[in-house]
Amino acid sequence: MPASNALFETDAPQPSGGPLAGVRVVELAGLGPAPMAAMFLAELGADVVRVERPRPSPVTDGLDRGRSSIVVDLKDSQGAEAVLRMAERADILLEGYRPGVMERLGLGPDAVLRRNPRIVYGRMTGWGQSGPRALTAGHDINYIALTGTLAAIGSPGEPPQIPLNLLGDFGGGSLYLLVGVLAALHHARATGEGQVVDAAIVDGVTHLAAMIWEKRRENSWTDEAGTNLLDGGAPFYSVYQTLDDRWYSVGALEPQFYAELVRQLDLPHWAGRQYNRVGWPSMRSAFTARFRSRTRGEWDAVFEGTDACAVPVLTWSEAVADPHLRARSVHLPQSGGHSPAPAPRFSRTTVRQARRTEGHRHNE
């Protein structure tokens, strides 16, 4: 059966009920940022078809849930034609290959837009479609390193701390790709004009740090990690060890929250001295000793229901059992464990958790 008939069979909206019901997406299988964006679109109700390679990648990310899949050999002309037929009826196409790969396959933006002038062609890369590094390999850690962001995370004199792959792949990558393709989709529906969205992690991470760049311009942020207001330099925005070797987070930035923090810590000496930087080393020593005097559970009882902006640092397993997160059903059970519930939440349209589906198979 031709791919164009096997998938996207009807012009009617799909029955998911999500805010993107009726939006059709073709995803060229890859890893990381683009699959996360595709999964997000599926959870929002879009009908997403993932085009898989004949030989699956030995590396998996678990982000291929929530959509049907089809196996196509893109190096074969008939396979490329099958994808073009799918694109004719799609609203969005997502790909995460190095620059030039899709063009060599006959599936570049020009070819796809000729078949469907209204389509939004989303391109996800680390370095972008142009620039001296565009054709070289890289991963999250490399992209955030080049932007200056990685150097800003850590303690003075210590190696930079790696923020998993959340900041680059998914913060500066997936979410910027999503914003781009949905904005372009809005334009396409208003004007009939499709376009290419060039989402690069180096662009997204740099833009994500807009507030830090503004503070640097105002000379209120330095290049030395762990010395600034939001990087652990301020004692009232930091993490402290408890008596039982657990950790507690403190984020009392505003004066009223700081006043509540020192009151709950029973450290009245530090009231009214929040932004006197000269005293920060002594303040940190006082906070460190105070938190070390009780267990994490004891501090939970102290801070419960207060505006001190102090909460425990939980592990993944502990987060699943946290009363607040449980009350909001932030995690939903799946076979073998839990997965995040869809976010954000909508008052009129229903979103669904991405789950594994039976895939369609097609070989040209």
C-alpha positions in Angstrom: 0.0 0.0 0.0 1.5 3.4 -0.9 2.6 5.4 2.1 0.3 8.3 1.2 -2.7 6.1 1.5 -1.5 4.1 4.6 -1.1 7.3 6.7 -2.9 10.6 7.0 -6.0 8.8 5.7 -8.5 11.5 6.3 -8.8 15.2 6.3 -10.9 15.1 9.5 -9.2 16.1 12.8 -7.8 13.1 14.8 -9.8 12.0 17.8 -7.2 12.9 20.5 -9.0 16.1 21.4 -5.7 18.0 22.0 -5.2 21.6 21.0 -3.3 20.4 17.9 -5.9 17.9 16.7 -5.9 17.8 13.0 -2.3 18.9 12.6 -0.2 16.4 10.6 3.5 15.9 11.2 6.1 13.9 9.4 9.1 13.2 11.6 12.4 11.9 10.1 13.7 9.6 12.9 16.7 10.7 14.9 17.8 11.1 18.5 17.3 13.8 21.1 15.9 17.2 20.4 13.8 16.5 17.3 12.1 13.4 18.7 11.3 15.2 21.9 9.6 17.9 19.8 7.7 15.3 17.9 6.6 13.6 21.1 5.5 16.9 22.5 3.4 17.6 19.4 1.8 14.2 19.6 0.9 14.8 23.3 -0.7 18.0 22.2 -2.9 16.1 19.8 -1.1 16.2 16.5 -1.1 13.2 14.2 2.7 12.4 14.0 4.2 9.8 11.7 7.8 8.8 12.4 9.8 7.7 9.4 12.2 5.0 10.6 15.4 3.8 9.0 15.6 0.1 7.8 18.4 -0.4 10.4 17.5 1.2 13.7 20.1 3.1 15.6 21.8 1.1 18.4 21.4 4.2 20.6 17.9 4.8 21.9 16.4 7.7 23.8 12.8 6.5 24.6 11.3 9.5 22.9 9.7 7.6 20.0 6.4 7.3 21.9 3.0 8.6 21.0 3.0 8.2 17.2 2.8 5.7 14.5 6.0 4.7 12.6 6.8 3.6 9.1 10.0 2.1 7.8 11.4 3.7 4.7 14.8 3.4 3.0 15.5 7.1 2.3 18.5 6.3 0.2 16.2 4.6 -2.3 14.4 7.0 -4.8 11.1 5.2 -4.2 11.6 5.7 -0.4 12.2 9.4 -0.9 9.1 9.7 -3.1 7.0 8.0 -0.4 8.1 10.7 2.1 7.3 13.4 -0.4 3.8 12.0 -0.8 3.4 12.0 2.9 4.6 15.6 3.0 2.0 16.7 0.5 -0.7 16.1 3.1 1.3 17.2 6.2 1.5 20.6 8.0 4.9 20.1 9.5 8.0 18.1 8.7 10.8 17.7 11.3 14.3 16.5 10.6 17.5 16.5 12.7 20.2 15.6 10.2 23.5 17.5 9.5 23.2 20.2 6.9 23.0 18.9 3.4 21.9 15.4 4.2 18.2 16.0 3.4 19.2 17.7 0.2 21.3 14.7 -0.9 18.3 12.5 -0.3 16.1 14.6 -2.5 14.1 15.7 0.6 15.5 19.1 1.2 13.2 22.2 1.8 13.1 23.1 -1.9 11.9 19.7 -2.9 9.3 19.4 -0.1 8.0 22.9 -0.5 7.5 22.4 -4.2 5.2 19.5 -3.4 3.5 21.4 -0.5 3.9 25.2 -0.5 2.1 25.4 2.9 4.3 23.0 4.8 6.5 24.1 7.7 9.9 22.5 7.4 11.6 22.3 10.8 15.3 21.7 10.9 17.0 20.8 14.2 20.8 20.9 14.6 23.4 21.7 17.2 25.5 24.2 15.3 22.9 25.5 12.8 22.6 25.3 9.0 25.6 27.6 8.5 28.9 28.7 10.1 32.4 27.1 10.4 31.2 24.2 12.6 28.0 23.5 10.8 29.2 20.2 9.2 31.0 18.9 12.3 29.7 16.5 14.9 28.8 17.6 18.4 26.5 16.9 21.4 24.7 18.9 24.0 27.9 19.4 26.2 29.8 20.8 23.2 27.0 23.2 22.2 26.5 24.7 25.6 30.3 24.9 26.1 30.7 27.1 23.0 27.9 29.5 24.1 29.6 30.3 27.4 26.8 28.6 29.4 28.7 25.6 30.6 31.5 27.7 32.0 28.9 29.6 34.1 27.6 26.5 35.9 29.7 25.3 38.9 31.7 26.5 41.9 34.7 28.9 41.9 37.9 27.0 40.9 36.1 23.8 40.1 35.3 22.1 36.8 32.0 23.2 35.2 29.0 21.1 36.2 27.2 19.3 33.4 23.4 20.0 33.6 22.5 16.6 32.1 21.4 17.3 28.5 18.4 19.3 29.5 19.8 22.8 28.8 21.1 22.2 25.3 19.1 19.3 23.7 15.8 20.1 25.2 15.8 23.7 26.5 17.7 25.4 23.7 16.8 22.7 21.1 13.4 21.0 21.3 11.5 23.9 22.8 12.9 26.5 20.3 12.1 24.1 17.5 8.5 23.8 18.8 8.0 27.5 19.2 9.4 28.0 15.7 7.3 25.4 13.9 4.1 26.4 15.7 4.7 30.1 14.9 5.4 29.2 11.3 2.2 27.0 11.2 0.2 30.0 12.4 1.7 32.1 9.6 1.0 29.3 7.0 -2.6 29.0 8.0 -3.1 32.7 7.7 -1.3 33.2 4.4 -0.8 29.8 2.8 2.9 30.3 2.9 5.1 27.6 4.3 8.7 28.2 5.3 11.9 26.7 6.8 12.6 26.9 10.5 16.3 26.7 11.3 16.5 25.7 15.0 20.1 25.5 16.3 21.0 24.6 19.9 23.7 27.3 20.0 21.1 29.9 19.0 18.5 28.6 21.5 20.8 28.3 24.5 22.2 31.8 23.9 18.7 33.3 23.6 17.6 31.3 26.7 20.3 33.1 28.6 18.9 36.6 27.6 18.6 37.7 31.2 22.2 36.8 32.0 23.5 38.6 28.9 21.5 41.7 30.0 23.1 41.5 33.5 26.5 41.2 31.9 25.8 44.3 29.8 24.9 46.1 33.1 28.1 44.9 34.6 26.2 42.9 37.3 27.3 39.4 36.2 30.9 38.2 36.1 32.5 35.3 34.1 33.6 33.6 37.3 31.1 30.7 38.0 29.6 30.5 41.5 30.1 34.2 42.4 26.8 35.6 41.0 23.3 36.0 42.3 21.8 32.9 40.6 24.7 30.5 40.2 25.3 29.7 43.9 27.3 32.8 44.7 24.5 34.3 46.9 24.1 32.4 50.2 20.3 32.8 50.1 20.2 31.2 46.6 22.2 28.0 47.2 22.1 24.4 48.4 23.1 23.2 51.9 23.8 19.8 53.4 21.7 18.5 56.3 22.6 16.4 59.3 21.7 13.2 57.5 23.8 14.1 54.5 20.8 15.1 52.4 20.5 18.5 50.7 18.2 21.5 51.0 17.7 24.2 48.3 17.2 27.8 49.3 15.9 30.5 46.8 14.9 33.4 49.0 15.7 36.3 46.6 13.1 38.9 47.6 13.6 40.7 50.9 10.3 39.4 52.4 11.2 35.8 51.6 14.8 36.3 52.9 13.3 37.7 56.2 11.2 34.6 56.5 14.2 32.3 55.8 16.4 33.8 58.5 13.5 33.8 60.9 12.9 30.0 60.3 16.7 29.4 60.6 16.6 31.3 63.9 19.5 33.6 62.7 18.1 37.1 63.6 21.7 38.5 63.3 21.4 38.2 59.5 18.0 40.1 59.2 18.3 43.1 57.0 21.8 42.2 55.7 20.8 40.3 52.5 22.6 42.2 49.8 25.7 43.3 51.7 28.1 41.2 49.6 31.0 41.8 52.0 29.1 39.7 54.5 28.2 36.8 52.2 31.1 34.5 53.2 30.1 34.8 56.9 26.4 34.4 56.0 27.2 31.3 54.1 29.1 29.8 57.0 26.2 30.6 59.3 23.6 29.0 57.0 25.9 26.0 56.4 26.3 25.3 60.1 22.5 25.8 60.8 21.4 23.4 58.0 23.9 20.9 59.2 22.4 20.9 62.6 19.1 19.1 61.6 18.0 16.3 59.3 16.3 16.9 56.1 13.0 15.7 57.5 13.3 18.0 60.5 13.9 21.0 58.1 10.8 19.8 56.1 8.8 20.3 59.3 10.3 23.7 59.9 9.7 25.1 56.4 6.4 23.4 55.6 3.8 26.1 54.6 6.2 29.0 54.9 7.4 31.5 52.3 11.1 30.9 53.1 11.6 29.4 49.6 13.4 26.4 51.1 12.5 22.9 49.8 14.4 19.5 49.9 16.5 18.4 47.0 14.8 15.1 45.9 16.1 12.2 43.9 14.1 11.0 40.9 12.5 8.2 43.0 11.6 10.7 45.8 10.1 13.1 43.4 7.5 10.5 42.3 6.3 10.2 45.9 6.3 13.9 46.7 2.8 14.9 47.9 2.6 18.1 45.8 3.7 16.4 42.6 1.4 13.4 43.3 -1.5 15.8 43.9 -0.9 17.3 40.4 -0.2 13.9 38.8 3.1 15.2 37.4 4.2 11.6 36.9 2.0 8.9 35.4 2.6 5.2 35.7 3.9 3.2 32.8 5.2 -0.3 32.5 8.4 -0.5 34.5 8.1 2.9 36.1 6.8 6.4 35.6 6.8 8.9 32.8 6.2 12.7 32.9 2.6 13.8 32.4 2.0 16.1 29.4 2.6 19.8 30.1 1.3 22.5 30.0 -2.3 21.9 30.9 -5.3 23.3 29.0 -8.7 24.2 30.3 -10.7 23.2 27.1 -8.6 20.7 25.2 -7.4 17.4 26.5 -3.8 16.3 26.2 -2.6 12.7 26.3 0.5 11.1 27.6 2.7 9.7 24.8 2.6 6.0 24.9 4.0 3.3 22.7 1.9 2.5 19.6 1.9 -0.2 17.0 3.8 1.1 14.1 3.0 0.8 10.4 5.7 -0.8 8.2 6.3 0.3 4.6 9.2 -0.5 2.3 9.5 1.0 -1.1 
